[in-house]
Amino acid sequence: MRTRITLECMECKQRNYNTMKDKKTHPDRMEISKYCRFCRKHTTHRETK
């Protein structure tokens, strides 16, 4: 079962990305380094509720 999640930039707190993840295989929160267009650099993005 895949669920829709939102990724939030940890520096500016903007919600930039929507993606899908499998809660069965990855039960904890996701952290990915992605490009933030507001910071104009690669930052850590964390899954929000």
Secondary structure by P-SEA (a helix, b strand, c coil): cbbbbbbbbcccccccccccccccccccbbbbbcccccccbbbbbbbcc
